[in-house]
Amino acid sequence: MFSDRTNWKLTRNRLTEALEEVKSSGARILDLTASNPTRAGLHYNDSQILQAFASRNALDYDPQPRGLLEARQPVAEYYRSQHSVELGLSRVLLTTSTSEGYSFVFRLLCNVGDELLVPKPSYPLFEFLADLQDVKLVPYPLIYDHGWQIDFLSLQKAVSQRTRGVVLVHPNNPTGSFVQDHERRQLNRFCREHGLALIVDEVFLDYALDGEQRETFASNNDVLTFTLSGISKISALPQMKAAWIAANGPEASLSDAMARLEVIADTYLSMSAPIQWALPALLEERNNTQPQLIERVQGNLAELDRQLAGQKSCQRLLLEGGWYAVLRVPVTQTDEELCIELLRQKSVLLHPGHFYDFPSDGYLVLSLITPKEEFAEGVELAFELIGGR
Ligand SMILES: Cc1ncc(COP(=O)(O)O)c(C=O)c1O
């Protein structure tokens, strides 16, 4: 009765089962994977956010496939003020989430079975997004050698007649690595040579740990480029469901791409009026939430490093931005088994590297936006177990 594309393995994984078990025993879990900013103890400007939804304009229905001009303007303003990039409003198309943005772009570029090159390790949702759009993902490795780098040799090998584009996550989740300038130049050459588009996820772009803004791909005109971002991370408001695609590139393909994307978006018209009228205020909220999150990430990272200095079993991989850190741990069992043991014995939740497609065991991923006390206590307990073997 059902499509092959939805034939997923729907049973819970062993870690989720263990989590349910430990929770039902009444134990307090120290969740070092917490990545929901609305539950991370941040201070939001509640009344300003709520007032933004009180506009009478929201009572009018004005279906605009690219989004209302009044909602695309604050997106352009974000790029102007935070990234010094002038973005023509005709090149911005609003979506309810980055995931929806991915789906639209996959639909635009790929026929059934066409291929996209995706980084590995990276964001686990790609698999599902690709399944739903009948796209085949072909991974290209990121290699860790004094920081993470794109393996261009493997990228060259991964390209085929069916390849339509290269996906980048800038900075990547969970490795925290930005695409370097020389990599950007090489990627542009590679895409030009093979007639490919770039699809760049920049949801964590503003979270550079050294405080230095990295260049957005929303100014990359060498090849057709779709930059995806949204307020789920920029303003720490994932529940509001507002994101966008910003397109760049050579004029001929760019206007064709936007015209086709407009038809895709017109088929759903998924942006609600209230959220669009609220978008200027919701984007403005980043000026309040970003400093808090950067402070949280830096503080937790300093605490992690302080505790790492006191033990010999684990190391932290270098990271440049985003909300996550990767630990290198001894391989005495699978990462999943280690995470289950951490849960059962210490009530600490971490993610095994294989959730993100790390090449082998020996990697754990933890969220740096976890509230400070919980983070410090959780790391201490985790090191007690890992270091005490
Ligand atoms: C790399 C990356 N892209 C996109 C998203 C989700 O964005 P959205 O809520 O806009 O779909 C996440 C969420 O964790 C993410 O890690």
Ligand as a Chemical Component Dictionary entry (heavy atoms), coordinates in Angstrom:
data_LIG
# 
_chem_comp.id                   LIG 
_chem_comp.type                 NON-POLYMER 
_chem_comp.pdbx_formal_charge   0 
_chem_comp.three_letter_code    LIG 
# 
loop_
_chem_comp_atom.comp_id 
_chem_comp_atom.atom_id 
_chem_comp_atom.alt_atom_id 
_chem_comp_atom.type_symbol 
_chem_comp_atom.charge 
_chem_comp_atom.model_Cartn_x 
_chem_comp_atom.model_Cartn_y 
_chem_comp_atom.model_Cartn_z 
_chem_comp_atom.pdbx_ordinal 
LIG C1 C1 C 0 22.606 22.228 9.721  1  
LIG C2 C2 C 0 21.156 22.473 10.021 2  
LIG N1 N1 N 0 20.359 22.972 9.067  3  
LIG C3 C3 C 0 19.046 23.215 9.309  4  
LIG C4 C4 C 0 18.487 22.958 10.546 5  
LIG C5 C5 C 0 17.036 23.200 10.795 6  
LIG O1 O1 O 0 16.588 24.398 10.331 7  
LIG P1 P1 P 0 15.024 24.660 10.219 8  
LIG O2 O2 O 0 14.458 24.615 11.596 9  
LIG O3 O3 O 0 14.941 26.014 9.597  10 
LIG O4 O4 O 0 14.459 23.597 9.315  11 
LIG C6 C6 C 0 19.285 22.427 11.566 12 
LIG C7 C7 C 0 18.700 22.108 12.873 13 
LIG O5 O5 O 0 19.312 21.602 13.773 14 
LIG C8 C8 C 0 20.649 22.176 11.295 15 
LIG O6 O6 O 0 21.455 21.659 12.239 16 
# 
loop_
_chem_comp_bond.comp_id 
_chem_comp_bond.atom_id_1 
_chem_comp_bond.atom_id_2 
_chem_comp_bond.value_order 
_chem_comp_bond.pdbx_ordinal 
LIG C1 C2 SING 1  
LIG C2 N1 SING 2  
LIG C2 C8 DOUB 3  
LIG N1 C3 DOUB 4  
LIG C3 C4 SING 5  
LIG C4 C5 SING 6  
LIG C4 C6 DOUB 7  
LIG C5 O1 SING 8  
LIG O1 P1 SING 9  
LIG P1 O2 DOUB 10 
LIG P1 O3 SING 11 
LIG P1 O4 SING 12 
LIG C6 C7 SING 13 
LIG C6 C8 SING 14 
LIG C7 O5 DOUB 15 
LIG C8 O6 SING 16 
# 
